[in-house]
Amino acid sequence: DLMGSGMLILPPGESSSPSRVGNSSKVVAGGKYDLCGSMYKRRGGFGRNKENNWVMRSFTLHGQILCYHEEPHPEQITNPSKPRARLNLAKTETIAEMHSKHKHGLPTDHLLTINIYDPVIRNKRKWEMCCISKEEQVMWYNAIRAHDGPVGDAGVAVGNGGAWSPNRDHHEGTSLQFPNVDSGNNLFSVNRKMIHRSPSMEQQEDVLLTRAAEKAVEVWMVKENSGNNKKEMSTSTMVLLFVTMNVALYFVRNGSEQTFQATLFFINAFVLYLAMERTGTKSTSKQTKGKGLKAKVAKKKKKVMETDGINAPALEIQQLHQKIMSGSTMPRSDPVKNTELEMKLQNCGANSAEALRAYAAAPTESIQVQPHSYVQTDSSLFNLRIGPNYKRNKQKAPSAPALYDLYSMDFLYDSTALKNVSDKFKIPSIPGITDVSTGHAHIPPMLVINTWLPGEEPSVFAKNTDGDTYSIPMVFVLSKDTLEQLKDIDTASPGVKLLSEWCRRAESEPDFRGRFKCMGQIEDIESTSIPKFIHGYNGKPALVTKSGTFTRHENYIEFTINVNYWAFLARKGLHSLMPYFQDFIFNVGFTIEARHDEEMSEVLLGGCRIMNLDPDKAAVDV
């Protein structure tokens, strides 16, 4: 009996309405099904590897919707609208496969799998079912494979020639006539119409398996061709994957509830790492194609070495030690036409002290948004700590005007990090600005913040502290208001007093030096192509502890932030953002963390508004 095992087949449009079937007192679940029946389903999740990992489930197919229910038999389904799982075959890329070889652990020899390809995380999962008989396996396979293939532009699976119907011929020379429902003695007895076997059932199976294999190869080829830009998995990633999976399996099987929770957290962290691995492919592909900065460096070095004459090596050395003016590698954004700022710059000159103060006081609206340029940020964009009792109240408010004005920003790429800014750049000398006395020997008039960003893919196990690096030095000068407050430190604001303490103690006290905080804020992040998991970190402060280096010079303090010392996920996330820099406006700010009421409110030291930064336009030093 073909259907004696629990298969119910209805022509499209017919309904299995609640009724008594045969001599059974059970009620058949309501709803319109093209195909329904019982199959063994392999458990998912942690239950996948349990001893009893195959469970009898009810499966229903209505049009393009495939569902399976908790109940083992269709007539036991109590609520057809709430299946255990639902799969829309028309809106999901699927490949159905029929297997004939016996595998250990299967409840029957008639295995049927549905490979489901996720377009978001570009991953594959699958449903595994075991049919009761070969005929049922063929029926389900024919019905499901009608929707095989990728999702088209309209969001519908391309399929293999249209929707399936019970009487449809899916194979050349083959006519499978499916039985109609009859109320015989069995629960699902049938009207015994013959199944035409031309060719034979074994030949049909060969045809189906061959076509399934062809389809799998076709999908693999499409994915292979579309994934040429994907980065190959590194050795360290493979090792980490191997270790993670083994540790997870061990603790899930043998651990307590607490160790299970810890393992779950660990796996989630690893999934986050893999997601960031995906986002890093864009920048990697640029460099591997020979269009990135490494190619630019090699080309420029080759040009230097090919210079005619005996003095060619000397020319290269001269290039290495040549100093340039601060601000010459990155343009400052121009003022909007016919504004007060433009007129002031025309009268006093772009590099004068008056121009510096004018730029610092100018509202954001008076400065143009130009690709690959910078200007001083609006300090009120950053919400900083306020008292009283911040530890309890956790209140923040927009910062007061910054204590420093931005003089310049540079953007340099080299095979090694810029250890001292003065090695490559001339520290500015502006009368009345950089030579002014603050009245405090430990507070110089200038602050140079040099940030090192990794130019290479961060490693999980090693921190490359001296490889290809983007160096971003920013030169700040004390604002007029800060200079005025320093004349009487006792009456100065808490922010100025905290700055004075930091300048005095940071050089010799690592804990106090570690109060330095940096913040990054992407404007209108929702409209960018940045991965969603990064949105939650937008504007969040980060303490610069072991990665910060404090160096005192004659008339300035240089503070270096080495991102290579940060945690791997932070390094990876920042490196993954590099390809997106030219798509957004990025505000970066710095402050000293206030921890006591007398040190609050916090105030921004200084900041920079970076517009559509293009990593490929970084100055290359050879």
Number of C-alpha atoms within 10 A of each C-alpha: 10 19 23 14 19 21 25 25 23 19 17 15 10 12 14 19 12 13 13 14 19 15 11 11 10 14 17 19 19 18 15 20 22 23 22 24 25 25 29 23 23 21 17 15 6 11 12 12 14 11 8 11 17 22 16 19 22 25 28 25 23 16 19 19 16 19 21 24 24 18 18 19 21 25 23 15 19 16 11 16 12 13 18 13 11 16 15 18 25 23 18 22 25 28 25 25 22 26 17 14 9 12 12 8 11 15 20 17 19 22 25 22 17 19 17 19 18 13 12 6 10 9 9 12 12 15 14 18 27 26 25 23 16 18 17 21 22 19 17 19 19 22 22 22 24 23 28 26 24 21 19 14 8 8 12 17 23 20 21 13 11 11 15 20 18 19 12 14 14 18 13 10 10 16 16 21 15 23 21 16 18 16 14 13 13 17 23 23 23 22 15 14 10 10 14 13 15 13 15 11 17 11 13 18 18 14 15 21 16 14 14 20 15 12 17 16 12 13 16 12 12 11 12 12 10 10 10 10 15 16 15 9 9 10 9 13 17 11 10 14 14 11 11 15 11 11 13 18 14 11 17 18 12 10 15 11 11 9 14 16 14 16 20 15 12 15 17 12 13 16 12 14 17 15 15 21 19 15 20 23 17 17 20 19 16 17 16 13 10 12 12 17 21 20 15 16 18 13 12 15 14 11 11 18 15 11 13 8 7 8 10 14 14 12 13 16 12 12 13 13 13 13 15 14 14 21 20 14 17 20 17 23 19 17 21 15 12 9 13 13 20 19 12 15 18 10 10 12 12 15 11 14 16 16 20 21 17 17 25 21 14 16 13 17 10 17 20 17 19 15 17 20 20 27 26 29 23 23 24 15 16 26 19 22 23 23 21 15 13 17 12 8 10 11 14 15 16 17 21 19 19 26 23 24 26 25 26 25 26 22 22 21 27 20 17 16 21 22 13 14 21 14 14 18 18 14 20 16 9 13 10 9 20 19 13 15 16 17 13 14 10 17 22 22 21 27 24 22 22 24 21 25 21 26 24 16 17 22 15 15 10 11 17 15 15 15 15 20 24 24 27 21 26 23 25 25 25 25 22 13 12 19 19 13 16 20 14 10 15 10 11 15 18 19 25 21 18 21 18 16 14 20 19 17 14 18 15 10 11 15 12 18 24 19 19 23 18 21 18 20 20 19 17 10 17 11 9 13 10 19 14 10 11 13 13 8 11 13 19 12 20 13 18 20 18 14 14 20 19 17 14 15 11 7 18 20 22 22 20 24 25 22 22 24 18 16 11 18 16 14 20 22 19 17 22 24 18 18 20 19 19 18 16 20 21 21 24 19 24 23 25 22 25 22 17 14 15 14 21 22 24 26 32 26 27 27 27 23 22 26 24 19 24 17 21 17 15 20 20 18 17 18
